[in-house]
């Protein structure tokens, strides 16, 4: 079968494309923006990529078109699919029908940490010899790809609450029917499709309805928004972690790189690993408890975590030039910005931290979280804000209310020039964006290298 995917370079759709290819289908796809790391993965898998949405890409007609949720009516290719009467479906629906039947699905949902927790869980199962399948909305550095079918019934999936397609406004995760479900946390996000936190909580409630009675739901006991969801109905086994929970951690290093896991008052594992930040400790506990549900002991999980290499674009160090380190981080929400910088501060002590931030997610572009942006950077020494085109609000108010020195930029050359002026020995530059940032990462590294010569 020839499957053509519209919006193929999104993290979810790109991963799905690799699964379709592994099932023996001919897979092609197109996207408006084709860039690494996903484009590199797809090309390595032998998947043909097309830039843009010219309707001629549908000639000759594929057997099935999978339409990504970033596309809507008015898109040239979408209109051609409808006008020609071509068979089409959403990514989550295709996954449910062709990959997940017969699988023990371990799903990770929540506003923050889904990619990291799913990556941790997949790696723990791999380390334990369970050869899981997985679909992760990012590139974990312990695997050469972000998705695979696996050799056992176990399948780990990053379960996103975003809608499935323009013709299916249900959250993606209602298609997955997990037996093991980790709920990391819950905050308001995706203001482009949800009107309120209550709207998102309704979708999470629908997700809980799909977990079987002998399944298990794992969640932090102190998350107020999740508590409200749980109160609406929980028909499965449950385990809680974190403050007020059954499972808790004790940091043995201030930055979370060394911690102990407790079941009540009993220590059951000790973890020393390369990650930092309390948010990552929570991610690790969620993954360990999910793995425990399928028979992996906390001790084995701890050994696996010691060999975890991280996830691309999650505080990924992409350059170290004469003690100036540059990191790439997929920041999409003020809480993510805060926890990432807080974790880095705990790790580097008094070193200088420069945060370069593009508020590019749909929610931040709408200005929904604008009051939380300035305080989210309290752990940085300097913050350089970049206002992307077509932002619906003026970012000067974020700069003016900043608790640390901050400046707003509308073009990259000046931003790079000022970054070079601020950088000194033992500086950590964190580039935070959920997009390509117009190639800033490579341009800055090139200029830092040239500047250091």
N, C-alpha and C positions, 0 to 999 in steps of 0.2 A: 504493500500500500504506500502511496505517495502522500505524506502529510506535510502541509505547508503551515508554518507558524507565523502569525502576524504579531510583532512585538517580541521577537525571539531573544533579544539581548537582555531583557529583564532577568533578574536573578532567578525567579521562579520558572519563567518560560524557558530560559536557557538550560536549566537543570532538567526540566521535563523533556526538552528536545533530545538530550542525551539518553534518557530512558527509552524514548521512542526509537531511537537509532539502535540501541542495544536489543530491542525486541525484533529487529530485522526490517524495520520500515525504512523507506527512503525519506529522508527529512531535509527540507529546505526551510528557509525563513527570512524574514526581513525586519528591519527596525529603522527608525529615524536616526538613532545614534548607535553606531557600531564601534565599540572600543573595548580594550582589555579591562579586567582579566577574562570576562565571559566570552568575548569574541575569540580569544586565543584558545580557550577550551573547545568551543564549537568547531573551529577550523581543524583542530587536532583530531576531533572525532569524525571528521569527514563530512561535516554539515555545511552545505552551501549557504552563504550569507549574501543578502541583497540590501543595498542601502536605499532607504526610502520606500514609499508605498505606491509606486506606479502600478496600475491595474494589470499591465502586461505581464507581471510576474505570475499571474494566475493563468497563463496560457503556455502549454495546454493545461487544462483544469486538473488540479490535484484531486485525489480521492476524498480528502478531508482537510478542512481548514480549522486550525485551533487559533482562536482570537484572544489575545492578551487583554487584561482588564484596563490597560492604559489607552486602548483604542475605543473610539465611540463613533456614533453616527456622524457622517460628514467626511470621515476618512475615506480617501479614494479607494483603497483596497477593500475596506469594509463594504462600501456601497457596491463595488463590483461583485463581491461574494453574494450579497442579497439580490442584486439584479439578475445574476446568472443562475440563482437558485442552487448554489453549491452547498454541499453538506458542511455544517460547521458546528463547533462545540466550544466550551470553555476549557481551559487547562485543568482546573480542579475536577470537572466532570469526567474528562478523558482519563485522568489519573485514577479516579474512583473505579471506572469501568474496566480499565485495561491493566493496571498495575497492582492495585491494593486488594482485590478479591483473594481471600485465603491467607492474607498476611496478618501477623500480630503487629498492629500499627502503634508505634510509640510517638506521640505528637507533643510538640512544645509550642505553647501559645503564650501570649502576653505582649504588652507594649514594648518592653525592652528585653534584650538578651536572648531572643529566640535563636538567632543564627549561632551564637556562641554556645548556648546550651545544647542545641541539636548537634553541633559539631562535637562537643564533649561527649555526648551520649553515644553517638555513632562510633567515636574512637574507643570508648570504654568497651563497647560490645565487640569491636574488632580486636582489641587487645585480649579480650577474654576468649577469643577463638570462635565467636558466634557469627562472623561473616555477614553482617546485616546489609540489607539494602538501605538506601537513604536518598532523600531529596532535601537539600539545604540551600537556603537563599543567600549563598555566599561561597567563598572558596576557602575551605579548611586546608591548612598546610600539612595535615597528616594523611591526606588522600590526594591523588592526582586529578580528581574530578569532584564536582559538587553533587553528583547524583550517580547512582548505580542500582542495578536490580538486586544484587546480593545473592548469596547461595543458601539462605535459610529463610524461614517465614518472617523473621524479624525485620521491620521496616521503620526507620526513623524519619520523621518529616517535620520540617518547620511549618507550623500551622498559623498562617496569617489571617487576621481578621478583616483584611481589605476585601472589597467585593470581588466576585468571580469574573464578571464580564459585564458589558453594557446591557446584555439581555438577561443577566442573572445577578441580581443585586444582593444575594445572600453572601455572607462571608465565606471565603475559601474553605475554612476549616470545617464547615458543616458537612462537606463531602467526604471527609476522611475516616469517620467512624473509628476513632482510636480505642484501643483496649487499655493503654497506659497514657495518661495525659498529665503533662506538667504545665501548670499555670504560673508563669514567672512573676507577674505583677499586672496591674491594670491602671492606666491613666487615659485621659482624653487625648485622642490623636485622630488623624485622618479627617480633619474638619471639612474636607471637600466632599465627603460622602456621609458623615455622621453629624447630626445636629447637636448632640450632647453625649455626655458620658453614659447616660441612661440608655441611649440607643446602642452603644457598644456593649453595655452589660446585657442587653437583650440578646445580642448575638452570642455572647459567651454562655448565656443560659441555654440557648439552643444547642450549643456545642456539648454542654453537660448532658443534655437529653440523649445524645447519641452514644455515650459511654455505657457499655453493658454493666449489669449489676455486679458481675464478678471482675469487672475492670477496676482500675485504680486512678484516682485523681490526687495529684500532689501539688500543694500550693503553700505559700507563706501565710502563716496564721495572722500576721499583723497587717495585711493589706486590706484597707477599709473597703475599697471598691470591689475586691474579690469576695470579701465576706458577704456583701450584699447579693452578689451573684449566687453564692453557695446557699444563702437563705431562701432563694427562689425555688430551690429543689436540687437535691443531690441523691442519686439512686445507686451510687457505686461506693466501693471502699474508698477511703481517703487517708492521706498522711499529710501532716503539716510540718513545716520547718521554719527556722528563724525565730525571732523574738515571739514568745507566747506559743511556739510550736513544740511538737514532740522531739524533732530532730534539730539540734543547734550546733553552732560552731564556736570555737574559741581561737582567736588569732594568736599564733605563736610568733608572728612577725607583724609589725605595724601595718605593712602594705598588703597583707593578705596572701603573701607568697608562701607562707607556712601556717597551716591551721589544723586544728583537730576537729573531728566530727563526733558528736555525742548523740546517742539514743537515750533520751532522758538524762540520767546522771552517769551513764556508762560510755566511756570513750571507745569507739569502734574502729576508728581509722585516723591516721595522721597523713596530711598531704603537704608535700613540698613540690612546688611547680613554678613554671615561668610566668604565670599570670599575676596580676596585681589588682587591687581594688576590692572593696566589700561587695560590689555588684557581681564581680566574677566569682567570689566565694559563694554567693547565693546561686549563681548559675551552676557551679560545680555540685552543690548539694542537690539541686533539682535533678541533675543528670545522674548522680550517684543513686538517688532513691528510685529513679525510673529504671536504672540498670538492675537494681536490687529486685524489682518486681519480676524480672525475667531470669533471676537466679545468680546474678553477679554480686559477690560479697563486697562490702565497702572497702575491705583490704585490697582486693584486686582492683577496684576502681581507683583507689589511691595510687597504686603503682602505675596505672594507665595515665592518670593525670600528670604524673611526673614526666611523662614522655609526650605530653600534648604540646604541639608547636604553634598553636594560635590560629587565628583566622585572618585572612587578608582583609585589609581596610578596617580592622578593629585594633586601633592603636598599634598598627604595624610599622615597625621601624624600617624605612625604605632607604635611609642613607645615614652615614656617620662620617662627617667631614671635619677632621681636626677638632673632635669633641663637641661638634654641633650636630645633634641628632634631629632627623626629620621623620615625622610619623604621619601616616595616612589613617584617618579615622572616619567611619561612616556615621557621622552625627546626624540625627534626624529629629531630635526633640531636646528641649532644655534639660530634662533629667539626664539624658544620655550624655550631653555635654558636661554636666556637673559631675556625674559619677566617674567619667573618664578622666577628667582633669584632677579630681580628688584622688583617684587611685594613682595617677602619675605623680602627684605631689607627695604622697606617702612614700613612693618609691625613690624619688630623686632628692628629697630633702629641700635644701635651700637653693638648688640650681634654678637658673632662670627658665621659665616656661612662657613661650609665646604661642598664643592660640590664634590661628587664622581661620575664620569661620564664614562659610557661605550658608545662610539659612535658606536652603533650596527645597526642602520637602514641601509638599502641597500645603500642609498645615501651617508651617512657618512662613511661607510666602503669602498666605492669607492674613498673617499677623495675629493669628489666634493665640500664640504663646509669647507675644512680644514683651509682656511685662515680666516674664520669667527668664528672658534671655540674658539680660545684664547680670543678675545675681548668679546665673549658672556658671559664670566665668571667674568666680571669686578666687579660685586657686591658681589662676594664671598671673604672671607679672605684667603682661601686656596683651591686649586683644585687638586684632586687626579684623574689622568686619568688612565683608564684601557684599554689596547689594546687587544681587543678580537682576538682569533685565526683567521687566514685567512684574516686579514685586508690587503688591497692592497697598503698601504702606511705607511711610518714611522712617528709615532706620535711625535717623539722628537721635530720636528719643532714647534708643537703646544705648547709644554712645554717651549721651548726656547723663544718663542715670547709672553709668558703669561704676562699680566699686573699685576698679583698677584702671590704670591708664588705657584708653581706648581711642580708636580712630576709624572713620568710615571711608571706604574706597569704592570707586565705580569703574576703575580700570586696573589691570594687573601689573603693568610696568611700575607704577608708583608704589603699589603694595609690595612688590618684590624689592624695590630700592629701599624702602623703609625697613623691611625685614632684615636686609643685609646690615643696615645701620644699627639695628637693635641686637643682632646676634653677637655673642662673645663666647669665650671658652665656657664649656659646660652649660650650653643652652639647649633646650628641648623645644623644637618647633612642631606644633601639632596642627595639621591641616584637616579641618573638619567640614565635610560636605558629603551628601549622599549621591553626588554626581561626579562628573569628570573635572569640574572646576576649571574648565577651559584650558586644561593642560598645565595648571599651576604647579603641580607636584614636580614634573620633569623640568620645567623652566626654573624653578627655585633651586633645585638640586644642581642644575648646570651652572647657575650664577654663583651659588655657594662654592662650588668646586673652583670656578674661575677666580673668585674673590680670594680664595685661600692660597692660590699659587703665588 
